[in-house]
Amino acid sequence: MRKKAWIHQKARDIEKYGTKKAPWVVDWIEPNGKRRSKSFGPGRENKSRAKHYAMELHVQLANGTYEGQRKETWKQFRAKYDDLVLSGLSSGHRISAVAGLESFQKLTGVRKMTEISDEFVDRYVKRLQDKETAPATINKKLRYLKLALRKAYRWEFIKRVPEIKMLRLHEKEKTFVNDEQFRAMYSACEVAHMPSMPNVNPAQYWRSLLTFAYLTGWRISQILSLTWDNVDLEAGTAFAPSDTTKGKRDERIPIHGAVIEHLRPLLAAETHEVFQCQVGTAMRQLYKVYHNIQDKAGVQNCGKNGGYFGFHDLRRGYATANAEHMDLFELQKLMQHRSLETTRGYVNMAGKLKKAIKKVHVPEFLAVRETFTRQADSEVAGE
């Protein structure tokens, strides 16, 4: 095999100092094509050191384990990744990605990019399991980590992407929020203490968020990335850009009047995003408040995730409540499922959507509230 690192004395050094005093130099070419060299000084001892160093380099370059002299840190990579990648994600995905990468940093203490190896990632997974983190949650964190490390490889922060194996998930009975549980949580929103938004108290925020989730079936990442530019309160529609849907299609979805009435109070906050949620620890705080609301409401989810419902259980609740009295294609469209089979698991016709939205199941107490609000508006208009 051709030597990938070699030693020699430079001609100009021999001419200047002679063969006995000319320094020995190791030359090699990095995988990216950049030529590097290192001087070891003159004499037999330095020649021996140079040979040993060249041999080590040759083995590394031949086996693809070359580390080089890169000193990039995880902090430097994160700064670049946050600026060039995360800043372009929707709010929901950005929050989840940041939470996953911060978890990796906290549990591994990673500093240098050269530390990250197969074993390093395996230790991270073991620590997550020791914390009794749900397998599905671990897989979610690993997916965001894998995306980040692929980018690190393309940017030459690491020599290879470590092997990241997803955990095997056991098929479990799907859980969902029912009317009674939703009503209890709705009433318990007074316990919420965040987020802090101008002119909107936390209870208003949470009643609007829970109602939107339960009466639209949208994913939480979509809900948190929804902007006021994409909401038409008068037409009763919300626009879901392709980068927020699994089907990667732009969707304009009609939403029920009860949802519209819950969105109006949030206009007072004058934020860009309807459900403003800052990046960083905000998602964890959001879940913490959601759990506090469930504690106050006295609802339980059969022990899953410590007895708490997730936001996706509201989506399943929507599907379960509407599956019996809504056409399969209507439900697929409203839930933005990529595959009809996914919708069929619960039980595109654009022309029927307007009629379909009137069929959306609304808990009785919200329907009464909506009727009362409309009557009050009519009386004010009449005066």
C-alpha positions in Angstrom: 0.0 0.0 0.0 1.2 3.4 -0.9 2.4 5.4 2.1 -0.1 8.0 3.2 2.5 9.8 5.4 6.3 10.0 4.8 9.4 11.5 6.2 12.1 13.5 4.5 14.6 16.3 4.8 13.9 19.4 2.7 16.5 20.2 0.1 16.9 23.8 1.2 17.6 22.6 4.8 20.2 20.1 3.6 21.8 22.9 1.5 21.8 25.2 4.5 22.6 22.9 7.4 23.9 19.7 5.8 22.3 16.2 6.2 23.3 15.8 9.8 21.8 19.0 11.0 18.8 19.3 8.6 15.5 18.6 10.5 13.4 15.6 9.7 9.9 16.4 8.4 6.7 14.3 8.2 4.4 15.2 5.3 0.8 13.8 4.8 -2.3 14.7 2.9 -5.6 14.9 4.9 -8.8 13.3 3.6 -10.0 16.8 2.5 -7.0 17.1 0.3 -5.1 19.6 2.4 -1.4 18.9 2.7 0.1 19.1 6.2 3.6 18.7 7.6 5.3 18.5 11.0 9.0 19.1 11.8 10.9 16.9 14.3 14.4 18.4 14.3 17.7 16.9 13.2 19.6 13.8 14.3 19.0 10.0 14.6 16.6 10.3 17.6 14.3 12.8 15.8 14.4 10.7 12.7 13.1 7.7 14.7 10.4 9.9 16.3 9.4 11.1 12.8 9.1 7.5 11.5 6.9 6.5 14.4 4.6 9.5 13.9 4.4 8.9 10.1 3.5 5.3 10.8 0.7 6.3 13.2 -0.6 8.7 10.6 -0.5 6.2 7.8 -2.6 3.7 9.9 -5.2 6.4 10.8 -5.5 7.6 7.2 -5.7 4.0 5.8 -8.3 3.0 8.4 -10.4 6.2 8.2 -9.7 7.0 11.8 -7.7 10.1 11.2 -8.4 12.8 13.8 -6.1 15.5 12.5 -5.4 18.6 14.5 -9.0 19.8 14.6 -10.0 21.4 17.9 -13.6 22.3 17.1 -15.8 22.2 20.1 -19.4 21.1 20.5 -20.1 24.8 21.5 -18.7 26.0 18.2 -20.7 23.4 16.2 -23.9 24.3 18.1 -23.5 28.0 17.3 -23.1 27.3 13.6 -25.9 24.7 13.6 -28.3 27.0 15.5 -27.6 29.9 13.1 -27.7 28.0 9.8 -30.1 25.2 10.4 -32.3 25.5 13.5 -33.2 29.1 12.8 -34.9 28.0 9.6 -37.1 25.4 11.3 -40.7 25.9 12.3 -41.2 26.8 16.0 -42.3 23.3 17.1 -39.5 21.4 15.4 -37.0 24.0 16.5 -38.0 23.6 20.2 -37.9 19.8 19.9 -34.5 19.9 18.2 -33.0 22.3 20.8 -34.4 20.2 23.7 -32.8 17.0 22.2 -29.4 18.5 21.6 -29.4 20.1 25.1 -30.2 16.7 26.6 -27.3 15.2 24.7 -24.9 17.9 26.0 -26.2 17.7 29.6 -26.1 13.9 29.9 -22.7 13.4 28.1 -20.8 16.5 29.0 -19.6 16.6 25.4 -17.0 19.3 24.8 -14.9 18.3 21.8 -16.4 17.0 18.6 -13.8 14.4 18.3 -15.3 12.7 21.5 -18.4 11.7 19.6 -18.2 8.0 18.7 -20.5 5.0 18.6 -19.6 4.2 22.2 -20.2 7.9 23.2 -23.8 7.8 21.8 -24.5 4.4 23.3 -23.6 5.8 26.7 -26.0 8.6 26.1 -28.8 6.2 25.4 -28.0 4.2 28.5 -28.2 7.3 30.6 -31.6 8.2 29.1 -32.8 4.7 30.0 -31.4 5.0 33.5 -33.6 8.1 33.9 -36.6 5.9 32.8 -37.2 8.0 29.7 -39.9 6.5 27.5 -38.5 4.7 24.5 -40.5 6.8 22.1 -39.0 10.0 23.7 -35.5 8.5 23.4 -36.0 7.8 19.7 -37.3 11.4 19.2 -34.1 12.8 20.8 -31.9 10.4 18.7 -33.6 11.5 15.5 -32.7 15.1 16.1 -29.2 14.2 17.2 -28.6 12.1 14.1 -29.7 15.0 11.8 -27.3 17.3 13.7 -24.4 14.9 13.4 -25.0 14.3 9.7 -24.6 18.1 9.3 -21.5 18.0 11.5 -20.0 15.4 9.1 -20.8 17.5 6.0 -19.2 20.5 7.7 -16.1 18.3 8.6 -16.6 18.7 12.4 -16.4 14.9 12.7 -14.8 12.3 10.6 -17.9 10.0 10.4 -21.4 9.9 11.7 -21.6 7.4 14.6 -24.1 4.6 14.4 -27.3 5.5 16.0 -29.8 2.7 16.6 -33.4 3.5 17.4 -35.0 1.6 20.3 -37.6 -1.1 19.5 -41.1 0.1 20.5 -43.6 -2.3 21.7 -47.1 -1.9 20.3 -49.3 -0.3 22.9 -52.9 0.5 23.1 -53.4 4.1 21.9 -54.6 6.5 24.5 -56.7 9.6 24.0 -58.5 12.3 25.9 -62.3 12.1 26.1 -64.9 14.8 26.7 -65.0 14.4 30.4 -61.2 14.6 30.8 -61.0 17.5 28.4 -63.6 19.5 30.3 -61.8 18.8 33.6 -58.5 20.1 32.2 -60.3 23.1 30.6 -61.7 24.1 34.0 -58.3 23.5 35.7 -56.4 26.0 33.5 -56.5 28.6 36.3 -53.5 26.8 37.8 -51.3 27.7 34.8 -48.5 30.2 35.5 -46.9 30.4 32.1 -46.3 31.4 29.4 -46.1 35.1 30.1 -47.7 37.0 27.2 -48.7 40.7 27.0 -52.4 41.3 27.7 -53.1 37.5 27.9 -53.2 35.6 31.1 -51.9 32.0 31.2 -55.4 30.5 31.8 -56.6 32.2 28.6 -53.6 30.9 26.7 -54.1 27.3 27.9 -57.8 27.2 27.3 -57.2 28.4 23.7 -54.3 25.9 23.2 -56.2 22.9 24.5 -59.4 23.8 22.6 -57.4 24.3 19.4 -55.7 20.9 19.8 -58.9 19.0 20.8 -61.2 20.6 18.1 -58.7 20.5 15.2 -56.6 17.4 15.7 -53.5 19.3 14.8 -50.1 18.2 15.9 -48.5 20.2 18.7 -45.5 21.2 16.5 -48.0 22.6 13.9 -49.9 24.5 16.6 -46.9 26.1 18.1 -45.6 27.2 14.7 -48.9 28.7 13.6 -48.6 32.4 12.9 -51.3 35.1 12.7 -50.5 35.6 9.0 -51.8 32.1 8.4 -55.1 32.5 10.4 -58.2 34.1 8.9 -60.7 34.5 11.8 -63.4 35.9 9.5 -63.3 33.0 7.0 -62.7 30.5 9.8 -59.6 28.9 8.3 -56.0 28.3 9.2 -53.2 27.7 6.7 -50.7 24.9 7.3 -47.4 25.4 5.2 -45.9 22.3 3.7 -42.9 22.4 6.0 -45.2 21.8 9.0 -47.2 18.8 7.5 -46.1 15.2 7.2 -47.5 15.1 3.7 -45.3 18.1 2.7 -48.3 19.8 1.2 -49.7 23.3 1.8 -53.1 23.0 3.4 -55.8 25.5 4.1 -58.0 24.0 6.8 -61.4 25.2 8.0 -61.7 25.4 11.8 -64.7 25.3 14.0 -66.3 28.5 15.4 -65.6 27.4 19.0 -61.9 27.4 18.1 -62.2 30.9 16.5 -63.8 32.3 19.6 -60.9 31.0 21.7 -58.3 32.5 19.4 -59.7 36.0 19.5 -58.4 36.8 23.1 -54.9 36.0 22.0 -54.9 38.8 19.4 -54.3 41.2 22.4 -50.8 39.8 22.9 -49.7 41.2 19.4 -47.3 38.3 18.9 -46.1 36.9 15.5 -47.0 33.3 16.5 -50.5 32.6 17.8 -49.2 30.4 20.6 -45.9 32.1 21.4 -43.4 29.7 22.8 -39.7 30.6 23.1 -36.9 28.2 22.1 -34.8 26.5 24.7 -36.4 25.1 27.9 -39.9 26.4 27.0 -41.2 23.1 25.7 -40.2 21.3 28.9 -41.9 24.1 30.9 -45.0 23.8 28.7 -45.2 20.1 29.5 -44.7 20.9 33.2 -47.6 23.3 33.2 -49.7 20.8 31.2 -49.0 18.2 33.8 -49.9 20.6 36.6 -53.3 21.2 34.9 -53.9 17.5 34.7 -53.0 17.1 38.4 -55.5 19.9 39.3 -58.1 18.3 37.0 -57.6 14.9 38.5 -57.3 13.1 35.2 -55.0 10.1 34.5 -53.7 8.3 31.5 -53.4 4.7 32.7 -49.9 5.3 34.0 -48.3 6.3 30.6 -45.6 8.9 31.1 -46.1 8.9 34.8 -49.9 9.1 34.5 -50.0 12.2 32.2 -51.5 12.7 28.8 -49.3 14.1 26.0 -50.5 16.7 23.5 -50.9 13.9 20.9 -53.6 12.4 23.1 -55.7 15.4 22.3 -55.2 14.7 18.6 -56.3 11.1 19.1 -59.2 12.4 21.1 -60.3 14.5 18.1 -60.0 11.5 15.8 -61.9 9.1 18.1 -64.7 11.5 18.8 -65.2 12.3 15.1 -64.5 9.0 13.4 -68.1 7.7 13.7 -70.0 10.6 12.2 -67.5 12.0 9.7 -66.6 10.7 6.3 -63.2 9.0 6.1 -61.8 11.3 3.5 -63.0 14.4 5.3 -61.3 13.2 8.5 -58.1 12.5 6.6 -58.1 16.0 5.1 -58.9 17.7 8.4 -56.2 15.8 10.3 -53.7 16.2 7.4 -52.8 12.5 7.3 -50.5 11.5 4.5 -52.0 8.1 4.2 -55.6 7.2 4.3 -54.7 4.0 6.1 -53.6 6.1 9.1 -57.0 7.7 9.2 -58.7 4.4 8.8 -57.1 3.3 12.0 -59.5 5.6 13.8 -62.6 4.5 11.6 -60.3 14.4 -0.1 -63.0 15.7 -1.0 -62.5 19.5 -0.9 -66.1 20.2 -1.7 -67.3 18.5 1.4 -65.0 20.2 3.8 -67.2 23.2 4.5 -70.0 20.8 5.4 -67.7 18.5 7.3 -66.5 21.3 9.7 -70.1 21.7 10.9 -70.0 18.1 11.9 -66.9 18.5 14.2 -67.7 17.2 17.6 -67.8 20.0 20.2 -68.1 19.3 23.9 -71.5 20.5 25.1 -70.2 23.2 27.5 -68.1 24.8 24.7 -71.1 24.7 22.2 -73.2 26.5 24.8 -70.5 29.0 25.3 -70.2 29.6 21.5 -74.0 30.1 21.2 -74.0 32.5 24.1 -71.2 34.5 22.6 -72.9 34.8 19.2 -76.2 35.9 20.9 -74.3 38.6 22.8 -72.6 39.8 19.7 -76.0 39.9 17.9 -77.6 42.0 20.7 -74.6 44.4 20.6 -74.9 44.7 16.9 -78.7 45.3 17.2 -78.2 48.1 19.7 
